[in-house]
Amino acid sequence: MTSAEPIRLVGAAGSPYTQKMVAVLRYRRIPYAVTRAIPAEHCDALGIDKPKPIFEPTFFFDEHGEKKAMCDSTPIIRKLEALYPQRFILPSDPALAFIDYLIEDFADEWCTKYMFHYRWHFEADADNAGLLLPLMLDVSLADDVLKPRAAWVKDRQVSRLHVVGSNDTTAPLIDASYRRFLGAMDLHLANQKFMLGGRPGAGDFGLFGQLSQLVGFDPTPRAIAHTLSPRAVAWVELLRDQSGLEPSEEDWIGLDQQPESLRGILNEIGRMYAPAQLANARAVEAGNEHWEAQIDGATWSQRTFPYQAKCLRWTIEHYHSLDHAARASVDTLLDGTGVEAMLVVK
């Protein structure tokens, strides 16, 4: 693959993970071309195997003369780091890289609950998304086609709210977590431009992907964000295209020099994401299709996700791959946040 050949992907503007990866490509100055299509149908048209599961964005890489489809943003970022040796987004310091990984995982697997909940739990938001998402695939859809398609999209997605654990019982928990997270973001961005210093990491782009929808697409969370964190709203617009930033290694800030505000974000990870991950992992191990746990003083119940159990295992493996000095640095930062509970070897 040469620098003149664009990376090809299928994605949509309403997909937080597409937004995440397009922002990564812009920042890294990697040429890319986005096709608006159904990923599975596009794979069929190209005659290549579909990833399982398949979702947006789906990337297409040339490997040994054959095209391969790939659609998990975290390993795609690592693949791009190997293919394009410039403007890296993964910190070279192992301790810093672990915290970056933790923030990215939180964004991808917990902050997406905010996004999916607000988009489909409230009638006004569901109407908005049901109408706009089909138009983002084809802005010229005739009204007689658009109306039933919008209704189908809305009904289908509303019926899937339980998948992320969104229901009348958990709605206040999700809302409270989102508001605390925005408060933590606002405080942290008052201290530095990105999560870990003066240049963005994978964690920044993970958060950007979800926030691109929460503050730029869906009415209810957008109104909350504009009230609670104007810094986060502005940051989303800035991170959309950081191709003009000229980063240096010195722009990373070591864990021992990070502002106390970073712990505000880590505290939310420990408060909500850690107990959810542990309960889900126990359910996977026991072969249970659903899990229930006390999170933040209330009962949370949802469908079990084997993939999120893998995410927890990968986080633990990453943590235990650190050398003694890096792990000590991470432990000092995480002490008392609640994240420590996730890092015990199972």
C-alpha positions as CSV (number, residue, x, y, z in Angstrom):
1,M,0.0,0.0,0.0
2,T,1.5,3.4,-1.0
3,S,0.7,6.8,0.4
4,A,-1.0,7.6,-2.9
5,E,-3.6,4.9,-2.5
6,P,-6.5,5.9,-0.3
7,I,-7.7,3.6,2.5
8,R,-11.2,2.6,1.5
9,L,-14.0,2.2,4.0
10,V,-17.8,1.9,4.2
11,G,-19.4,4.1,6.9
12,A,-22.0,6.7,7.7
13,A,-22.1,10.1,9.3
14,G,-24.5,8.9,11.9
15,S,-22.1,6.2,13.1
16,P,-19.9,7.2,16.1
17,Y,-17.2,4.7,15.1
18,T,-17.1,6.0,11.5
19,Q,-16.6,9.5,12.9
20,K,-13.9,8.2,15.2
21,M,-11.9,6.5,12.4
22,V,-12.3,9.3,9.9
23,A,-11.0,11.8,12.4
24,V,-8.0,9.4,13.0
25,L,-7.3,9.3,9.3
26,R,-7.6,13.1,8.9
27,Y,-5.2,13.7,11.9
28,R,-2.7,11.2,10.6
29,R,-3.0,12.6,7.0
30,I,-3.8,9.2,5.6
31,P,-5.7,9.4,2.3
32,Y,-9.1,7.8,2.5
33,A,-12.3,7.3,0.6
34,V,-15.7,6.7,2.3
35,T,-18.5,4.8,0.5
36,R,-22.0,5.3,1.8
37,A,-23.4,1.8,1.6
38,I,-24.6,-1.2,3.7
39,P,-21.3,-2.9,4.7
40,A,-22.5,-6.5,4.2
41,E,-23.9,-5.6,0.7
42,H,-20.6,-3.9,-0.2
43,C,-18.6,-7.0,0.8
44,D,-20.9,-9.1,-1.3
45,A,-20.5,-6.7,-4.3
46,L,-16.7,-7.0,-3.9
47,G,-16.9,-10.8,-3.5
48,I,-15.0,-10.9,-0.2
49,D,-15.7,-12.5,3.1
50,K,-17.7,-10.5,5.7
51,P,-16.3,-9.9,9.2
52,K,-18.4,-11.4,12.0
53,P,-20.1,-9.3,13.2
54,I,-20.1,-6.7,10.5
55,F,-20.8,-3.0,11.3
56,E,-19.8,0.5,10.4
57,P,-17.1,1.4,9.6
58,T,-15.8,-1.5,7.6
59,F,-12.3,-1.0,6.2
60,F,-10.9,-2.8,3.2
61,F,-7.2,-3.6,3.2
62,D,-5.1,-5.1,0.5
63,E,-3.2,-8.1,1.9
64,H,-1.1,-10.3,-0.3
65,G,-3.0,-9.2,-3.4
66,E,-6.4,-9.9,-1.8
67,K,-8.9,-7.5,-0.2
68,K,-9.8,-8.1,3.5
69,A,-12.6,-6.5,5.3
70,M,-12.1,-5.4,8.9
71,C,-14.5,-3.5,11.2
72,D,-13.2,-3.2,14.8
73,S,-11.9,0.3,15.3
74,T,-9.4,-0.6,18.1
75,P,-7.3,-3.1,16.1
76,I,-7.7,-1.0,13.0
77,I,-6.0,1.8,14.8
78,R,-3.1,-0.5,15.7
79,K,-2.9,-1.8,12.1
80,L,-2.7,1.8,10.8
81,E,0.1,2.5,13.3
82,A,2.1,-0.3,11.6
83,L,1.2,0.7,8.1
84,Y,1.8,4.4,8.3
85,P,4.8,5.4,10.4
86,Q,4.0,9.1,11.1
87,R,1.9,11.2,13.4
88,F,1.2,8.2,15.7
89,I,-1.7,8.4,18.1
90,L,-0.5,5.7,20.5
91,P,1.8,7.0,23.2
92,S,5.3,5.5,23.2
93,D,5.4,5.5,27.1
94,P,3.8,2.1,28.2
95,A,2.1,3.5,31.3
96,L,0.6,6.4,29.3
97,A,-0.4,4.0,26.5
98,F,-2.3,1.8,29.0
99,I,-4.4,4.8,30.3
100,D,-5.0,5.8,26.6
101,Y,-6.2,2.3,25.9
102,L,-8.4,2.3,29.0
103,I,-10.1,5.6,27.9
104,E,-10.6,4.3,24.4
105,D,-12.2,1.2,25.7
106,F,-14.5,3.2,28.0
107,A,-15.5,5.4,25.1
108,D,-16.2,2.5,22.7
109,E,-18.0,0.2,25.2
110,W,-19.6,2.5,27.8
111,C,-20.0,6.0,26.2
112,T,-21.9,4.3,23.4
113,K,-24.6,3.5,25.9
114,Y,-25.1,7.3,26.3
115,M,-25.3,7.6,22.5
116,F,-27.7,4.7,21.8
117,H,-29.9,5.5,24.9
118,Y,-30.4,9.2,24.1
119,R,-30.9,8.5,20.3
120,W,-33.7,6.0,20.8
121,H,-35.1,6.4,24.3
122,F,-36.8,9.7,23.8
123,E,-39.5,10.2,21.1
124,A,-38.1,13.5,19.7
125,D,-34.6,12.0,19.3
126,A,-35.9,8.8,17.8
127,D,-38.0,10.7,15.3
128,N,-34.9,12.8,14.4
129,A,-32.6,9.8,13.9
130,G,-35.2,7.7,12.2
131,L,-35.6,10.4,9.5
132,L,-32.0,11.6,9.1
133,L,-30.2,8.2,9.1
134,P,-31.9,7.0,5.8
135,L,-31.3,10.4,4.2
136,M,-27.6,10.1,5.1
137,L,-27.5,7.1,2.8
138,D,-29.5,8.7,0.1
139,V,-30.5,12.4,0.4
140,S,-32.7,12.1,-2.7
141,L,-35.0,9.5,-1.3
142,A,-38.6,10.1,-2.4
143,D,-41.0,11.0,0.4
144,D,-43.1,7.9,-0.2
145,V,-40.0,5.8,0.3
146,L,-38.5,7.9,3.1
147,K,-41.5,7.8,5.4
148,P,-41.9,4.0,5.7
149,R,-38.1,3.6,5.9
150,A,-37.8,6.1,8.7
151,A,-40.5,4.3,10.6
152,W,-38.8,1.0,10.1
153,V,-35.4,2.3,11.3
154,K,-37.0,3.9,14.4
155,D,-39.0,0.9,15.3
156,R,-36.1,-1.5,14.8
157,Q,-33.6,0.6,16.9
158,V,-36.1,1.4,19.7
159,S,-36.7,-2.4,20.0
160,R,-33.0,-2.9,20.5
161,L,-32.6,-0.5,23.4
162,H,-32.4,-3.4,25.8
163,V,-29.2,-4.5,24.1
164,V,-27.2,-1.7,25.7
165,G,-29.2,-1.9,29.0
166,S,-31.4,1.1,28.4
167,N,-34.8,0.9,30.0
168,D,-37.0,2.9,32.4
169,T,-35.0,1.6,35.4
170,T,-31.5,2.4,34.0
171,A,-32.4,5.6,32.2
172,P,-31.7,7.8,35.3
173,L,-28.3,6.0,35.8
174,I,-27.3,6.6,32.2
175,D,-28.4,10.2,32.4
176,A,-26.5,10.8,35.6
177,S,-23.4,9.1,34.3
178,Y,-23.5,11.2,31.1
179,R,-23.8,14.4,33.1
180,R,-20.9,13.5,35.4
181,F,-18.8,12.6,32.5
182,L,-19.5,16.0,30.8
183,G,-18.6,17.7,34.0
184,A,-15.3,15.8,34.2
185,M,-14.5,16.6,30.6
186,D,-15.2,20.3,31.1
187,L,-12.9,20.4,34.1
188,H,-10.1,18.4,32.3
189,L,-10.3,20.4,29.1
190,A,-9.8,23.6,31.2
191,N,-6.4,22.1,32.1
192,Q,-5.1,20.7,28.8
193,K,-6.2,20.3,25.2
194,F,-6.4,16.5,25.0
195,M,-6.8,13.7,27.5
196,L,-3.1,13.0,28.0
197,G,-1.4,16.2,26.9
198,G,-1.0,18.5,23.9
199,R,-1.7,15.8,21.3
200,P,-4.6,13.4,20.8
201,G,-4.4,9.7,21.5
202,A,-6.7,6.8,20.6
203,G,-8.7,7.6,23.7
204,D,-9.4,11.1,22.4
205,F,-10.7,9.8,19.1
206,G,-12.8,7.2,20.9
207,L,-14.5,9.9,23.0
208,F,-14.8,12.1,19.9
209,G,-16.7,9.4,18.0
210,Q,-19.4,9.1,20.6
211,L,-19.6,12.8,21.4
212,S,-19.8,13.7,17.7
213,Q,-23.3,12.2,17.9
214,L,-24.2,13.3,21.4
215,V,-23.4,17.0,20.9
216,G,-23.8,17.2,17.1
217,F,-26.7,15.0,16.1
218,D,-29.2,14.0,18.9
219,P,-31.3,16.8,20.4
220,T,-31.6,15.8,24.0
221,P,-27.9,15.1,24.8
222,R,-26.9,18.1,22.7
223,A,-28.9,20.4,24.9
224,I,-27.4,18.8,28.0
225,A,-23.9,19.2,26.7
226,H,-24.3,22.8,25.7
227,T,-25.5,23.5,29.3
228,L,-22.9,21.5,31.2
229,S,-19.8,21.5,29.1
230,P,-19.3,24.1,26.4
231,R,-15.6,23.1,26.4
232,A,-16.6,19.5,25.3
233,V,-18.8,20.9,22.6
234,A,-16.0,23.1,21.2
235,W,-13.5,20.2,21.6
236,V,-15.6,17.9,19.4
237,E,-15.6,20.5,16.6
238,L,-11.8,20.9,17.0
239,L,-11.0,17.2,17.1
240,R,-13.1,16.6,13.9
241,D,-10.0,17.7,11.9
242,Q,-6.6,18.1,13.6
243,S,-4.7,17.6,10.4
244,G,-3.1,20.9,10.9
245,L,-1.6,20.1,14.4
246,E,2.1,19.5,14.4
247,P,2.7,17.1,17.4
248,S,6.0,16.4,19.1
249,E,6.9,13.7,21.6
250,E,7.1,16.3,24.3
251,D,3.4,17.0,23.9
252,W,2.6,13.8,25.9
253,I,2.4,14.5,29.6
254,G,3.6,11.7,31.9
255,L,1.2,10.1,34.3
256,D,3.0,11.7,37.3
257,Q,2.5,15.1,35.8
258,Q,-1.1,14.8,34.7
259,P,-3.6,17.3,36.2
260,E,-5.9,16.0,39.0
261,S,-8.8,16.4,36.5
262,L,-7.8,13.3,34.7
263,R,-8.9,11.3,37.7
264,G,-12.4,12.7,37.3
265,I,-12.8,10.8,34.0
266,L,-11.1,7.7,35.5
267,N,-13.5,7.9,38.5
268,E,-16.5,7.6,36.1
269,I,-14.9,4.6,34.5
270,G,-14.5,3.0,37.9
271,R,-17.9,4.0,39.1
272,M,-20.0,2.7,36.2
273,Y,-17.9,0.8,33.6
274,A,-15.8,-1.4,35.9
275,P,-18.8,-3.0,37.8
276,A,-20.6,-3.5,34.5
277,Q,-17.6,-5.2,32.9
278,L,-17.1,-7.5,35.9
279,A,-20.8,-8.5,36.0
280,N,-20.9,-9.2,32.3
281,A,-17.7,-11.3,32.5
282,R,-19.2,-13.4,35.3
283,A,-22.3,-14.0,33.2
284,V,-20.3,-15.0,30.2
285,E,-18.3,-17.4,32.4
286,A,-21.5,-18.9,33.8
287,G,-23.2,-19.2,30.4
288,N,-25.9,-16.8,31.4
289,E,-27.7,-14.8,28.6
290,H,-28.4,-11.9,30.9
291,W,-26.8,-10.3,34.0
292,E,-27.9,-8.1,36.8
293,A,-25.8,-6.1,39.2
294,Q,-26.0,-3.2,41.6
295,I,-24.3,-0.2,39.9
296,D,-24.2,3.2,41.5
297,G,-26.8,2.1,44.1
298,A,-29.3,0.8,41.6
299,T,-30.1,-2.4,39.8
300,W,-28.7,-2.7,36.3
301,S,-29.9,-5.5,34.1
302,Q,-29.0,-6.3,30.5
303,R,-28.1,-8.9,27.9
304,T,-24.7,-10.5,28.2
305,F,-22.1,-9.5,25.7
306,P,-19.3,-12.0,25.0
307,Y,-17.3,-9.3,23.1
308,Q,-17.2,-7.0,26.2
309,A,-15.8,-10.0,28.2
310,K,-13.1,-10.1,25.6
311,C,-12.5,-6.4,26.1
312,L,-12.1,-6.9,29.8
313,R,-9.6,-9.8,29.2
314,W,-7.6,-7.6,26.8
315,T,-7.5,-4.8,29.3
316,I,-6.2,-7.2,32.0
317,E,-3.6,-8.6,29.6
318,H,-2.5,-5.2,28.6
319,Y,-2.1,-4.2,32.3
320,H,-0.2,-7.3,33.2
321,S,2.2,-6.9,30.2
322,L,3.5,-3.6,31.8
323,D,6.9,-3.7,33.4
324,H,7.2,-3.0,37.2
325,A,7.8,0.7,36.8
326,A,5.0,1.3,34.3
327,R,2.6,-0.7,36.4
328,A,3.5,1.2,39.5
329,S,2.9,4.5,37.7
330,V,-0.5,3.3,36.5
331,D,-1.4,2.0,40.0
332,T,-0.6,5.3,41.6
333,L,-2.9,7.1,39.2
334,L,-5.8,4.6,39.4
335,D,-5.7,4.2,43.2
336,G,-9.1,4.9,44.6
337,T,-10.9,5.3,41.3
338,G,-12.5,1.9,41.3
339,V,-10.8,0.9,38.0
340,E,-8.5,-1.3,40.0
341,A,-11.2,-3.9,40.4
342,M,-11.1,-4.6,36.6
343,L,-7.4,-5.4,36.6
344,V,-7.4,-8.5,38.8
345,V,-6.2,-11.6,36.9
346,K,-9.2,-14.0,36.5
